[in-house]
């Protein structure tokens, strides 16, 4: 009985984590997708310029 309970709890925890992972990925994808390309390029260029100077 203890093994069954443990495996059931593990399945529930793993399933809950998978759901939250998918929700997080969809939120991140939505945020990144809605930004203009020029804005994304600026975000990428700034850290590279700072690394060259430093």
ZADO-1210 file (C-alpha; in nm, 4 decimals, padded with zeros to 6 digits):
<atoms>
<atom x="00.0000" y="00.0000" z="00.0000" code="UNK" pos="1"/>
<atom x="00.2841" y="00.2412" z="00.0805" code="UNK" pos="2"/>
<atom x="00.4441" y="00.1827" z="-00.2596" code="UNK" pos="3"/>
<atom x="00.1160" y="00.2541" z="-00.4353" code="UNK" pos="4"/>
<atom x="00.0672" y="00.5740" z="-00.2354" code="UNK" pos="5"/>
<atom x="00.4218" y="00.6888" z="-00.3069" code="UNK" pos="6"/>
<atom x="00.3928" y="00.6219" z="-00.6789" code="UNK" pos="7"/>
<atom x="00.0583" y="00.8006" z="-00.6935" code="UNK" pos="8"/>
<atom x="00.1976" y="01.1036" z="-00.5122" code="UNK" pos="9"/>
<atom x="00.4996" y="01.1091" z="-00.7431" code="UNK" pos="10"/>
<atom x="00.2750" y="01.0959" z="-01.0497" code="UNK" pos="11"/>
<atom x="00.0641" y="01.3827" z="-00.9187" code="UNK" pos="12"/>
<atom x="00.3684" y="01.5980" z="-00.8407" code="UNK" pos="13"/>
<atom x="00.5326" y="01.5226" z="-01.1766" code="UNK" pos="14"/>
<atom x="00.2076" y="01.5970" z="-01.3577" code="UNK" pos="15"/>
<atom x="00.1611" y="01.9261" z="-01.1733" code="UNK" pos="16"/>
<atom x="00.5156" y="02.0295" z="-01.2579" code="UNK" pos="17"/>
<atom x="00.4605" y="01.9482" z="-01.6236" code="UNK" pos="18"/>
<atom x="00.1478" y="02.1637" z="-01.6284" code="UNK" pos="19"/>
<atom x="00.3311" y="02.4592" z="-01.4715" code="UNK" pos="20"/>
<atom x="00.6225" y="02.4139" z="-01.7149" code="UNK" pos="21"/>
<atom x="00.3848" y="02.4303" z="-02.0084" code="UNK" pos="22"/>
<atom x="00.2085" y="02.7366" z="-01.8668" code="UNK" pos="23"/>
<atom x="00.5402" y="02.9119" z="-01.8112" code="UNK" pos="24"/>
<atom x="00.6608" y="02.8318" z="-02.1596" code="UNK" pos="25"/>
<atom x="00.3417" y="02.9624" z="-02.3151" code="UNK" pos="26"/>
<atom x="00.3670" y="03.2882" z="-02.1168" code="UNK" pos="27"/>
<atom x="00.7304" y="03.3384" z="-02.2174" code="UNK" pos="28"/>
<atom x="00.6517" y="03.2558" z="-02.5806" code="UNK" pos="29"/>
<atom x="00.3637" y="03.5053" z="-02.5827" code="UNK" pos="30"/>
<atom x="00.5763" y="03.7820" z="-02.4332" code="UNK" pos="31"/>
<atom x="00.8641" y="03.7265" z="-02.6736" code="UNK" pos="32"/>
<atom x="00.6391" y="03.6862" z="-02.9747" code="UNK" pos="33"/>
<atom x="00.4639" y="04.0170" z="-02.9154" code="UNK" pos="34"/>
<atom x="00.7868" y="04.2208" z="-02.9153" code="UNK" pos="35"/>
<atom x="00.8984" y="04.3849" z="-03.2395" code="UNK" pos="36"/>
<atom x="01.2128" y="04.2408" z="-03.3956" code="UNK" pos="37"/>
<atom x="01.3991" y="04.5715" z="-03.3631" code="UNK" pos="38"/>
<atom x="01.3385" y="04.5655" z="-02.9887" code="UNK" pos="39"/>
<atom x="01.4723" y="04.2111" z="-02.9592" code="UNK" pos="40"/>
<atom x="01.7844" y="04.3058" z="-03.1584" code="UNK" pos="41"/>
<atom x="01.8524" y="04.5979" z="-02.9223" code="UNK" pos="42"/>
<atom x="01.8319" y="04.3675" z="-02.6206" code="UNK" pos="43"/>
<atom x="02.0813" y="04.1290" z="-02.7768" code="UNK" pos="44"/>
<atom x="02.3248" y="04.4022" z="-02.8895" code="UNK" pos="45"/>
<atom x="02.3490" y="04.5846" z="-02.5552" code="UNK" pos="46"/>
<atom x="02.5038" y="04.2983" z="-02.3515" code="UNK" pos="47"/>
<atom x="02.7516" y="04.2224" z="-02.6313" code="UNK" pos="48"/>
<atom x="02.8673" y="04.5858" z="-02.6461" code="UNK" pos="49"/>
<atom x="02.9094" y="04.5946" z="-02.2697" code="UNK" pos="50"/>
<atom x="03.1138" y="04.2735" z="-02.2784" code="UNK" pos="51"/>
<atom x="03.3485" y="04.4180" z="-02.5434" code="UNK" pos="52"/>
<atom x="03.4145" y="04.7330" z="-02.3372" code="UNK" pos="53"/>
<atom x="03.4593" y="04.5495" z="-02.0078" code="UNK" pos="54"/>
</atoms>
